[in-house]
Every structure is written in C-alpha cells, then in structure tokens.
Amino acid sequence: MPQPLKPAALRPGDAIRILSLASPVDKDLLQKGCGELERLGYVPKLDPPSVVAREGFFAGSASSRVSALKEALAEHASRAIFCSRGGYGTNYLLDGLSVALAPPKILLGHSDITSLQICLWQKFGWVTLHGPMVASSLAHGEGAAKGYDRDSLLHSLTETRKGWLLDLKAEPIIPGSVEGVLLGGCLTLVETTLGTPWELDTHGALFVLEDRGMKPYQVDRALMHLKQAGKFRAVAGIILGDFPECEAPAGTESVRAVAHRILAPLGVPVVWGAPVGHTERPMLTLPLGVRAHLTVSGAADNETQLEILEPACAA
C-alpha cells in the first residue's frame, strides 16, 4: 500500500473551499450546509458561478470542474476541500490528474467522490475523509436523520495526536477482531476502479462498502465482480453500510442476505448496517488510508466497534 500522506488539521476559524465536482447542487441546501460549517467555527469559501453551475448531469464542464479542483488543491487561502454533493461525473476529472508535488489537503466527501478519493490514495497516498457533504448531511444537521455525527467528523478534521473509538451501531455477520487500513467507499464507484490505473489495492484493508438505490441482484453482481477480481482475497475485514432504498422484491433475498451469502465464506470479520456514506441515520466520518481495529462480537453481544488507531491529520 502507499505510504500515507496526511493533510494538515483544521483549526478554529480556518477557511474551507466548497467544490461541486459531480452533479449540480441545490442552492438552498448549499446555504444551509454553509451555515452549519459556520456554526462549527469554520469559514466556508465558494465561487458561486462554479459551485452552482449546471450543465446537463454535471455541475459544469469537466474542464471547469477539474480547474476548480486544481486551484483549490494549490491555494493557500483555504485549509480543506469539502464537496457540496455527489451524484455523477467525478470520474471525468481523474485522467491526467497530477498533484504529486502538492502537499495533501483535507478532502471530505462520499458517494461519487469515492472515485477521486481512491485515485488520490492509489496514485499519491493521500488520506481523505469519507463523510458528510455540505448540501446533504451537513445541511440536515448534527445528529439528525440524514444528518451527520459531530464527534467523528471533528476527530477526523482536528485530531493530530491520537486515535478514537467509534460505535458502528451495526449488526455482526461474522465475528472477529482484526486490524487493517480503512479503504473503500461507495460500492458502485469502488467497482468502477477495476481495470483503471488507480484500481484499488485492498490487500490488508478494512474494506468499507456502502451504496443506495440498488436492487439486491445488483449488489450481488457488484460483490461477485469484486470477488472474482480478487478484491476480497486478502482483506482483513469488511464494513458494510445500511444500503437504504435497496428493498428486496417480495419473495427474494435482501441485500443483507446477499452480503452474508457471498462474504461469510471469506472467514473475515464482517459487519452490516453501519451508518456510513448513504444512510438515513447521522453519518459517521471515516478517515480512509489510516490504520484501524475492527471488533465484531457474536450475535449475543451485538457489539461492533471501530478503533481508529492513528490521527487522520498532521499538526
């Protein structure tokens, strides 16, 4: 795996650049999310023409979005990049992306942003944050349905000396206790890295997989594709989201049942239903590229904990 490069931590009053790298953003939700960042003590910075741009499925042309990304990575006026939302189109920005000489900067997002996070990890070893976005979870608020978990977000953004403990609030599928590097993200986008120059190396990983709006047979197909591509062969453990809007048609397997059937034979610890990525619950923030310890107790104890073993940021 790459040697992890950690971004500088956020401090009170720091500026955060807001970018729309995928689909167009709702202006009202964007405003609410920026208000939440101000409540947390930060200063949201956005260029209104680019942040709220709209070109078909996308928040502006690919060239304008990649230019905004490169400018935000290089600028000194902001200390972090928070994505406004996911959707579709981040993969258009990856060809030719070269930030090897730039110091790492906090990048927070999930969903379609998984493509960029995996690329930055595989090509440059950047630690990034799989967590709430400005015009979605942050707009819904702290601790709210479809909102975000404050403690895991702030630990990920500001801690520089030690790790922290997360209650995954999930169900055990296969018990066990294991250590590995947190990697992964949105299942569909993880799958689409296969065959690319930034195909995700999952050797020794605590593999995070979540998504929304998939039929159980589509999840089955994606998991089997990853299995046949060797992506489960050397994983340390697997953390699954709660896959909202993925209800099974009457008389068919649920997504949980599909996951159990495919993943249980691997013999590694597996949990189901963590509030990560696409979730109806307050979203946990996970630092991707850092070491963590997963504890999955038996069904009687129903305990699923993730100990982050090192800070995601540097001082």
Steps between C-alpha positions, in 0.01 A plus 500: 500500500610862455676679784220720638529875460289683755354849453537780749226507763231765512515774761219724626429775247666321208360547151351203314468500121162361385508323163236340276692226322214278384131588457330841537426616853182633660565863601280490810667186634842648420415808705379288793816290491722808495308629801577176682871538423488850646331361810791255533742792494626493141479740207347353182648641178332449166510641152126530425522462119687169521342356813145540370576438131276265306576323171274200445582232758803698618591801710670663204734366234771250585768760423344757734461246779854369475632858489306582816643189667859579405466860614355392833778245553768760433357807672619616842181690587318182609609206712250238382269401214145394581286370216152645461344171389563185297283379214683431178810610311801504735671232289532753214755690711745217561683458169821697515444614858844561644539647846806304606699811587217673687477455877190300593188690599189374679244365252158414644224323307344168408276352229638597157801663671621145576658499151721798586583369847617165364703669226673730750578202726628265230704759307625721783421336836268777616289440810146631433175507697192296409230710659225762476470749216392860522166493315392162637589374848642828631188679377281258700696570816680339789341182632198528269352242264710516181732731695847442639684381810686795648760315708636280220509798262692725739740224605577435133553869424691616807668214689878483453628298798291188550219285365140462616229239542182469291189302580400377154141437612502205262409128501759223515508269201832327574661565842867566550764758589737630237718796404543655156500818293159657442428515126199493270187710474200486271468147360414605144797736482741252659397249233563749219868534597560145375722509192604865553850622594362580847331163560465466877753271669307336786779282641479523879211747488201550722279526194212749527214446254173694493249626243134585446218431255630165376292187451631202698600327175706808405684486833551125440647573157734770635622290793562202274691721258726620782542142623590366156742791456681388816403800712386289797792257484720671759270741681521516878131571554192656339276785619168526316263796504125470545419529128186718510243481221620149414189308603458149364198408287262262674633146521863592418820541704571823682829683448605385848433138402693544175796646690494215753490234228794646305718638780455257791710226331798739496548433872586860589303726738201660324247752633174611342316830530757758612376860449766591247463669162144466375294459816178624653676542837759757616802417282830396653819644353769242421861594418609299197865395494559470878533190713204386706391205712162337437332303779194293409350312794262207472129546448431480875716805577416677171802729541670651196777747571760668285804645672686752287861433596662819372397856418389580147674839503841643575568795727 
